[in-house]
Amino acid sequence: MERSVVAVIVTYNRLDYLKKSVAAVMAQSFPICEVILVDNKSTDGTPKFLQELERCNSTYPIRVVNMEKNEGGAGGFAQGIEEAYERGADLIWLMDDDCVAYHDALEKLVRGFDALTEKLPVSSAEQSVSTEPGFVCSNVRWKDGEVCEMNIPRATGDWSRYYLPESPYVRVNQCSFVSVLVNARAVSLVGYPVREFFIWLDDVEFSGRIAERCPGFVILDSLVVHDIPQNTGVHFGDVSAKNVWKYRYGIRNEVAYLASRPLGVLKAARYIVSQLSQMSATKVPFSLRAQILFAGLSGFTFCYKSKIRLPAARSSYLDVRSKREPTTRPFSPEPEGMK
């Protein structure tokens, strides 16, 4: 079955990273119908680069979405998914601007999606939810080839049900936005990511929401590199005056997520205590610990579920396989940074 794939890259003030990410997408062995680049109101050279890229795209049609303000990764991905969905994508390939995909990463995601679609009607009959995956994600590595600690999907208890050496598919119930192929049908069921998360946990919550309705998988031979400075996960012992704003969002979002689930209030309270203990052990200044405490407490009243938006029915939409925006131009020399 032929499916249309639209790639979505969200960026903010990281032009050098973005150029590598875009170049890798343009070099994919599997055809892409359109590449949507969401700019979160960048103030560096990104807007100029994107303007030239849209005007002189080389391999695939480019669509630039300029946000009116910086809405963080959560807002950017919500906007990008909405754009791709409304433009008729069957599969939506999501990634940050510091994701560099191997040339066959998308091809292996699509192959895995198709293979699992053939298996699911028999293997997952008890679920009666979906006969297609809700998402399939890549195996995210760091620059040295080791697993990227920040992007390890959460495997299910029956993770090995579909795994064989010749079909390395592991079932997961959560993943990051660093190379995940989302089924548009799943979006129609569960809605868009929560913009108000701003940063951190938006991908975990969104993929988890999908996995509750449609199974998700990591395709182990689909490889991408997450080009971050250090291969570490999120540790509250690393809080500083410079990055505390991220951790405030992180703990608020995590507490809200935990508190919304069964026995969640207790789990959320224990989570706050655990992070404060970690900060105390690494001698994070008291003023920063206070900020984290108040941000965590605010999570108990942050009702993110009420902010989930469902897409409108798309009985009539722009088919990206056959129609293009007037801004799309034929092949012309590649802009700076794409060679």
N, C-alpha and C positions, 0 to 999 in steps of 0.2 A: 504494500500500500504506500502510495506516495504521500508524504506529509510535508507541509511547508514549515521551515524552521526560520525563526527570527531571533537574532542575537541581541542582547541588551547589555550594554556596559555603562556603569554609573561612575562618574568621575568628579573629583573636586581638587583643584590646585596640585595635580601631580602629573604634569605634562610629560615628563620623561618616562614615567611608568606607563602612561596611557599610550604613548607611541608604540611601545613594545607589545602591549596588549592588543591594540588594533592590528598591528602587523601580523601577529599570530592568528587572529581571527580571519584576516584576509587570505592567509595561506592554508586554510583548512581544506582537507581532501574531500569533505562532504559539502555540497552546495548550500548556500545560505540565501534565503530570499531577500533579506534586508537586515541591515545592522542599525540598531537604534542606540544612539549615544546620548545619555542623559547628563547634562552638565549642571551641577549644583551651584550655579552662580560663581564660577571660578573667577579669581582675580589675577591669575598669572597669564601665561600665553595660551592657555587652553581654548578660550573662545575664538581666537584668531585661527588656531590650528584646525578646530572643528569646522569653522566657516569654509576654510580652504579645502578641507577633506570632503565636505558635503558637495562642494562645487566641482571638485576634480576627482571623485572617487574612481578607483582603479578596477577593483574586482567585483564587489557587491554594492548594491544601492545603499546609500547612507542617509539616515534621517537623524537630524540633531534636534534634541528637545532641550531648550534652555529654560531652566527653572527660574521663577521670579525671585526666589530666595533660596538659601541653602536649607534644605529639609533633611539633611543627613542621608546616610545610606538607605534608611528605611523609606523615606519619602521618595528618594530617587528610584529605588526598585519598584515601589508601588506605582509610580508614574510610568516607568518603562514597561512593566507588565501590562498595565492598562492600555498603553499605546499599542503594544504588540497584539494583545487580545482583540482590541477593537478593529485592528487592521487585518484580522483573519488568520493569525498564526495558528498552526496546529500544535507546534512545540516551541517553547520559549527558552532560549539558552541564556542563562544569567551569569554574570561575573563582575567582580570588582575591577578597577583599572590597574591593579597590580597583579592580575592573573595572566600568566603567559601559558597558553595551551600548546601542547604538542600538536603537530600538524594533523594527526588522525584522531584527536581527542573527541571531536564532535561525531565523526564517523562511527567510532566505537560506542558512543552513547546511543546513537540512533539504532545501530545494530542490536545493542543490548535491549533497547526499548522494544524493538520488533520481536526479538526472540522471546522475551518475557511475556509479550502480549499473546503469543501462541501457547505459552505454558499456563498462564493464569486461569483460564476458564476451568481447567481440570483441577489444578492444585489449590485454587482459592475458592472453590465452589461454596464453601461454608460461609464465606464473607458476604456474598451476594451484594457487593458494593460496586466493584468494578472489574472488568476483564482486561484492563490496561493498567500499566503502572501510573501512579500519580506523578512521580518524578524519578529520574535516574541521575545520579551525580558522579563526578569524576573522583579519581584517586589523587588527592592533593599532596604534593611533595614540596619540600623546601628547596632552596637553591643548591644544597649539597646532595640532594637525592633522598634524604631522610623524610619520613612522614612529617607533614606540617602539623604541629601540635594544636594549632588554632582551628583546624578544619577537619577533625576526625569525626565522621558520621557516627551516630549512635545506633548500634546494631540491635536488632530485635532478638528475642529469646530463641526464635527458630531461624536465625540468620543463615544457617547452612542449608536450608531446605532447597534452594535453587543453585547451590554452588557445585561446580565440577571444574576440574582443571581446564577443560576446553570451553567452559562457559562460566567465567569467574564473576558471578553476580551474587552479591551478599545483600540480604534484606536489611533495611534500616528504617528507623522511624523519625529521624531528624538529620538535617545536614546544613551546611553553610551555603551562602550565595557565591562561593568561589567555584564556578563551573557546575551548574545544575540545570538539567533539561526538564522543564516543567510542562506537563500535559495541560493544554488549554481547557480540556474538559474538566480537569480537576479545579481549575480556577473558577469555572462556572458554578461548581458545587460549593466551594469554600470561600470564595471572595479573594480580595487582594491583601497583601501585607499591611500591617498596621503602620501608617505613616508616623503616628505620634510616638512610636518607640524612638525615633530619630536615629539612634545608633545602638548596635548590639542587641541581640536576641530576636530581632525581627525575622531573621532567616530561620532560626530554630523554631519559633512559634509558627511561622507560616508553613514550613515543611512538615512540622508535627501535625498541624491542622489537616494538611493534605493526607498524611499517612493514616489518619483516623478513618478516612473514607476510601482511599486508594493506596495500594502498597507502594513503598518507595524502595529504591535499590542503589547501591554503589556499584559502579562498573569498574572493576579493579584494574583493567588494562587501559582505561581511558585516563591518561595522565596529563596533569597541568602542574605548573609551578606557581606557588604563591610567593611573590617577590617582596617579602617583608624583611626589615633589617635584622631581626632576631627570631629564631625559631622557638618561641615561647607562647604559651597560652595566656589566658587572662588570669593574673594573680594580683589580688588586692594588696599584697605586700609591696608591689611596685608603684603604688600611688604616689604622685608628686604634685607639686603646685601646677606644673605644666599640663599634666594629663588627667587631673582629678575630675574635670568636666565629663570625660568619657565614662569614668567609673560611677559617677552620679547617675548617669543614664542607665548604666549596666545594672546597678543594684536595684534601682527603682523598677526597671523592666522585669528583672528576675523575680523580685518579690511579688509583683503584680501577677506574673505568670504562675508562680507556685501557689499563691493564695487563691487563685481561681479554680484550683483542682481539689479533689477530695482530700481532707485533712491538711489542706494547703496552708492554712494560717499558721499552724504549728511549724510546718516545714519552712515557711518563709521566715518566721521568727528565728529559728535555728540557723538559717542561712545568714541572716544579719549578724548574729552573734559570732558565727564562724569567721566571717570576713573581718569583723572588728578585731577578733583574736589574732588573725593573721597579720593585720596591720600593726597591732601592738607588738607582736613578736619581732617585726622588722623595723620597729621604732619610727613608724610613720608619724609625723607631727600631729599633736592632738587636734589642732584646728582642722586638719584634713580629715581626720577620723570623725569629727563632728559633722562635717559636710556629708560624709558617706552615711552616717547614722540617720540624719534627717532625710536624705534622699531615699534610703531604704524604707523608712517609715511612711514616706509619701506613696510608696508602692501599694500599700494596703487600701488606698482610696483611688488608685489609678485603674479605672474599669475599662481596660483596653478592648474587651470584647464588644462593647457598645460602639466602638469606632471601626469595626470591620465592615467594609463596604463590599457588596455583591455587585458583579457586573450586570449591566443591562443585557437583555437578550440581543444576540447579534444575528437576527434573521436576515438582515441586509447589511453587508459590510464590504469594505475594500479588500479584495483578494490580493494579497501581496505577491502571489505567484504570477499574476497577469497584469497588474496595474501598478503604476509608480507615480509618485508625486512629481509635479513639474520641476522641482528643484534638482531632480536626479539628472546627471549629465553623462554622456558617453565617456569612454575611456580617455583619459588625458594623463600627462606625466604625474607621477606620484608626488604628493606634497612632501615638504621637508620632514625627515624622520621616518618615512615609510620605506626607504631603500634598504 
